[in-house]
Amino acid sequence: MTLLEKIENNENLTHEEGLNLYEMDLIELGKIANKIREEKFQRKTYYNINRHINPTNVCKDVCQFCAYSASRKNPNQYTMTHEEILDTVSKSVNNGIKEVHIVSAHNPDTGLEWYLEIFQKIKQKYPHLHIKALTAAEIHFLAQQYHKSYDEIIDMMCQYGVDSMPGGGAEIFDEQIRKRVCGGKVSSQQWLEIHKLWHQKGRKSNATMLFGHIENRSHRIDHMLRLRDLQDETGGFNAFIPLVYQKENNFLKVEDFPTAQEILKTFAIARIILQNIPNLKAYWVTSSIKLALLAQEFGANDLDGTIEKESINSAAGAASANGMKQNEFVELIKNSGFDPVQRDSLYKELD
């Protein structure tokens, strides 16, 4: 059976077959990915009205790719109070957000309650609001810092009002690369274990992959295959999000930044390999809005959302600090030839 026949029959590809996809012509690869996309979603492109909040940049870890964390005696440290976070949420609720996305650094000084109680306060004040919070990296940090098991932290998250988990902290699963870019943080196996435990509670999460730094194509395929295997087991991933590495203000000093063609091929290959994860998100924050719109032709059916404010990737050069207005977002999708559909955090269509 040929590679194209295996794709047509939705059969699992091997690592070598995944690598071979990179050797295909970009346009032909895009046609294959787009066909899969259109069979699932026609010309629909999902977005949501959300607010990102990054409550602290004080971090015990020093990831080489990160420009956000205020370790190494950074004079620009901050930690928001619960009152400041609630005030931010309140203003965003008035703007019509459906989701608050809370991800921050690994602050060893705040206490476990600071992390958890804000979720409870948000949920009590705005019970309709979907809370997406705590990456697997943060869960690992909290478990270690406060001598809890992953299961205990996850149970607390559910108890305090967290609805779903973001996909951050996955970076790239290869441990040799991981040691160089984020040594000391959650391991690949631990990341997968945490998401598996979350899925076993009947909850949904996303999965990411940071690419375009010191990894190679083989590492990307390996990453996707590990996610595919866990999804076969749990079915708990809502979306896969390839994150394009941001090169400014960090310690990796990457000089060979991926071309637009390489980025689009990676999106297309993700759609082909990860047919068991329903949604492929082109996160415009890291890819740029122009490339994210183009990625719709290469398998992506989701562009994330309005965001309002974003601190982590913008610190490394992304043009996302102030988010994007809903009407502008909708018009960009329409003008690129697709049908914008507002969704909730679990991909129920709203509009």
C-alpha positions, 0 to 999 in steps of 0.5 A: 500500500502506498503512502497516499493510499494509507492517508486516504484510508486514515491508517496510522503512518510510521515515523519514516512515512511521516518524515517522507511527507516533508519531502513532498511538494508544498502545494500537493501536501496542502491539497491532501491536508485541506481535503481532510480538513474539508471532510471534517469542517467544510470551509468553517474556521473556528474562533472564540472570544477569550482573554489571556491572563498571565498572573506572574512572571516570577519563575523558578525554572530557566527555560532557554527559549523563554523571554517572559519569565523574570528569573536571574534577578530580572528587575521587571518581576510582577505578581498580580493580586487576586483583586487585580486578576478579578478586575481584569476578568470583570472588564473582559466579561463586559467585552463579551469573553466566553473563556479566561485562559490563565497561564503563568510562570512557576512562582515558588513564593505565592503558595498553592492557594494563590494559584487555586483560589483565584479560579474559585473566585472567578467561577463564583462571580462568573459561573458561565465563564469557562476557565482554561488554566494550568499547563502540565508544566505548572501542575508538575511544579505545584505537585513538586513544590507542595509535595502533592501527587498529580492526581491531588493537584488535578482533583483540586483544579476540578474542585476550584473550578478549572474546566479544561487544560491548555496544552502548554509545556509540551515544547518538544518531547525528545528528551535530549532536545528538552534538556537543552531548551527546558531542562528541569521542567516537566519531562515528556513522559510526565506531561503525557501522564498528567494529560492522561490523568486529566482525561480520565477525569472526563475533562478535555485538554489541548496539546502543543508542540514548540518547533523551529528552534534546535529540533529537527523534523524527526523530533516533530514527527516523534512528538506527533506520534506520541500524542496520537498514541495517547489520543487513541487511548483517551480521546481527551485532546480537543486540539493540536497547536503547533507553536512557532518558536519566537526568537527574540530576547531569549538564550537559545540564539537560533539563527536558522529560523524556519521558512514559511514553507517549512511552517506550512508543511508542519501544519499540513503534516500535523493534520495528516498524522493526527486525524484522531485529534479533531481540531488543528489550531493555527495560533496566530500569536506565534505564526503571525496572523498572515501565516495563520490565515494561509494555514487554513489551506493547509489543514488548520480549522481554528485560529484561537481567539481575540485574546485581548492581551498576551504577555508570554509570546509578545515578550519574545517578539510576537505581535500579540500584546494587545490581542485583536478585535472580534470584527477584525478577526471575523473579516480577516477569516471571511476575506481569506475565503473561509466561514468564521464560526464562533465556538465555545472552549469545547468546540460547540458552535455558537454563531 
